[in-house]
Amino acid sequence: MQQEIVFSKYYGQGNTEGLDYYKKNDQGYTALPRSLEMGAEKVLAEVKESGLRGRGGAGFPCGTKWGFIPKNSEKPKYLVINADESEPGTFKDRAIMAYQPHLMIEGAIIAAMTINAHMIYVYIRGEYVKEAGILDRAIEEAYKAGYLGNNVAGTGYKLDMVVHRGAGAYICGEETALLNSLEGKRGEPRIKPPFFPAAIGLFGCPTVVNNVETLACVPMIVNRGAAWFKQFGPEKNYGMKLFCISGHVNRPGLYERPLGYPMMKLINEDCGGIWKGRKLKAAFPGGSSAPVLTAEQCEVNLDFDSLAKAGSMLGSAGIMVIDDATCMLKVAIRTAHFYQVESCGQCTPCREGTMWLKDLHVRLERGDGKVGDLDLIEDICNNMDGTTICAFGEATAWPLRSMVKKFRTEYEQHVTEKRCPFGTAAH
Ligand SMILES: Cc1cc2nc3c(=O)[nH]c(=O)nc-3n(C[C@H](O)[C@H](O)[C@H](O)COP(=O)(O)O)c2cc1C
């Protein structure tokens, strides 16, 4: 399996975030002049050819998205970088911003010039205080070096970039809630269609929203070409990828591997297996919004299409591993509680459903549940799936429904024994 460490070679080391370091170690700002030589159309064609799929969750082809921006619109165009990274178990964008912010900035400059945008916003979650500071300083360096400002790389092109800090709401990672928040409104998702903000986005203008990691791939694609990028990963799932692993493994952390890397190899070899000599029980491969996989289902490759085929999703590549000493109902309570607290409350099925789901799981786990509660959980999930303005409804329904379906016997045991068979450890 072809692989090359392109992101994480100096993660964890100090003082790597400066412009000098980037230029010396990462061919820093050599892709920008190359993209100018190529021109916007060729850059767009190269990104399309690379097959780069969005790293924010949905895996939508990046070049296709850029191509949606209307060329003949008189309105200003915007590039918005989604640095909200609120999905549980996800911490990859944070590393890019902390250790190589200029990689993302250079990718964003190339993207902005390709779609003819003159303004870039970085929407970063409020909790990323350190990373917001690093980005501010890196952007200042880029202005001073002439990569941003009134005369980008001597071309006369005007391009500005600012960091906007969110207030810590999960929903503001959903791109239309993010745009509302950026406009100073409540962070509530917008009604679809339009399904993309390409025509009507920020301030009603054509907008591309891209994830941090997606944009960090762009300088490499411009410099080394689509063919190089396509060496990594199976068909239609190309590139090196940052995987975040948390939970019950011996060596949790951030691992850079090609898309299509076997999940069990990552867990057993790279992460040193399950901790405390226990066995693997289940895993969420793409943050808590992804349907859970049983231990047997974890024999799968980590890419968009393989995981979709296995009934789950790559999502944000936040892999959360669960050992066999863990009560799945406790996991479900944690999950349901998170979504209850984070629901923006706009849609009734989500606002009410998340609350009922949390209450039902708590009741079941403490031994006060009824057998009918299991069907009720599924019923509530079915009524949330596809009935809300944004995909938050599915992000709640999919994991919770998958847990009750795949671990039904364990749920039933709580009802028949009128207690948690795993004991009363805090959840
Ligand atoms: C509830 C919800 C939360 C999301 N949170 C994030 C997030 O924190 N970061 C992110 O990049 N995308 C997030 N997304 C996906 C974005 O809406 C959007 O698809 C993504 O930023 C597009 O970038 P990409 O095409 O480069 O992946 C979220 C989606 C939903 C429905």
The ligand as an SDF file (V2000), in Angstrom:
LIG
                    3D

 31 33  0  0  0  0  0  0  0  0999 V2000
  -24.1870   18.6680   12.4200 C   0  0  0  0  0  0  0  0  0  0  0  0
  -23.0220   18.8650   11.4860 C   0  0  0  0  0  0  0  0  0  0  0  0
  -21.7860   19.2560   12.0030 C   0  0  0  0  0  0  0  0  0  0  0  0
  -20.6970   19.4450   11.1460 C   0  0  0  0  0  0  0  0  0  0  0  0
  -19.4960   19.8230   11.6840 N   0  0  0  0  0  0  0  0  0  0  0  0
  -18.4390   20.0250   10.8610 C   0  0  0  0  0  0  0  0  0  0  0  0
  -17.1850   20.4410   11.3910 C   0  0  0  0  0  0  0  0  0  0  0  0
  -17.0250   20.6320   12.6110 O   0  0  0  0  0  0  0  0  0  0  0  0
  -16.1570   20.6420   10.5130 N   0  0  0  0  0  0  0  0  0  0  0  0
  -16.2940   20.4590    9.1540 C   0  0  0  0  0  0  0  0  0  0  0  0
  -15.3520   20.6790    8.3950 O   0  0  0  0  0  0  0  0  0  0  0  0
  -17.4770   20.0470    8.6310 N   0  0  0  0  0  0  0  0  0  0  0  0
  -18.5360   19.8510    9.4380 C   0  0  0  0  0  0  0  0  0  0  0  0
  -19.7470   19.4760    8.9060 N   0  0  0  0  0  0  0  0  0  0  0  0
  -19.8310   19.3620    7.4240 C   0  0  0  0  0  0  0  0  0  0  0  0
  -20.0420   20.7410    6.7900 C   0  0  0  0  0  0  0  0  0  0  0  0
  -21.4400   21.0260    6.7740 O   0  0  0  0  0  0  0  0  0  0  0  0
  -19.5250   20.8040    5.3460 C   0  0  0  0  0  0  0  0  0  0  0  0
  -20.0370   19.7370    4.6300 O   0  0  0  0  0  0  0  0  0  0  0  0
  -18.0000   20.7890    5.2580 C   0  0  0  0  0  0  0  0  0  0  0  0
  -17.4240   21.8080    5.9930 O   0  0  0  0  0  0  0  0  0  0  0  0
  -17.6010   20.9450    3.8000 C   0  0  0  0  0  0  0  0  0  0  0  0
  -16.2010   20.9050    3.6460 O   0  0  0  0  0  0  0  0  0  0  0  0
  -15.4890   19.7820    2.7690 P   0  0  0  0  0  0  0  0  0  0  0  0
  -16.2710   19.6520    1.4830 O   0  0  0  0  0  0  0  0  0  0  0  0
  -14.1150   20.3110    2.5550 O   0  0  0  0  0  0  0  0  0  0  0  0
  -15.5300   18.5200    3.5520 O   0  0  0  0  0  0  0  0  0  0  0  0
  -20.8420   19.2600    9.7460 C   0  0  0  0  0  0  0  0  0  0  0  0
  -22.0880   18.8470    9.2390 C   0  0  0  0  0  0  0  0  0  0  0  0
  -23.1540   18.6490   10.1000 C   0  0  0  0  0  0  0  0  0  0  0  0
  -24.4620   18.2220    9.5140 C   0  0  0  0  0  0  0  0  0  0  0  0
  1  2  1  0
  2  3  1  0
  2 30  2  0
  3  4  2  0
  4  5  1  0
  4 28  1  0
  5  6  2  0
  6  7  1  0
  6 13  1  0
  7  8  2  0
  7  9  1  0
  9 10  1  0
 10 11  2  0
 10 12  1  0
 12 13  2  0
 13 14  1  0
 14 15  1  0
 14 28  1  0
 15 16  1  0
 16 17  1  0
 16 18  1  0
 18 19  1  0
 18 20  1  0
 20 21  1  0
 20 22  1  0
 22 23  1  0
 23 24  1  0
 24 25  2  0
 24 26  1  0
 24 27  1  0
 28 29  2  0
 29 30  1  0
 30 31  1  0
M  END
$$$$
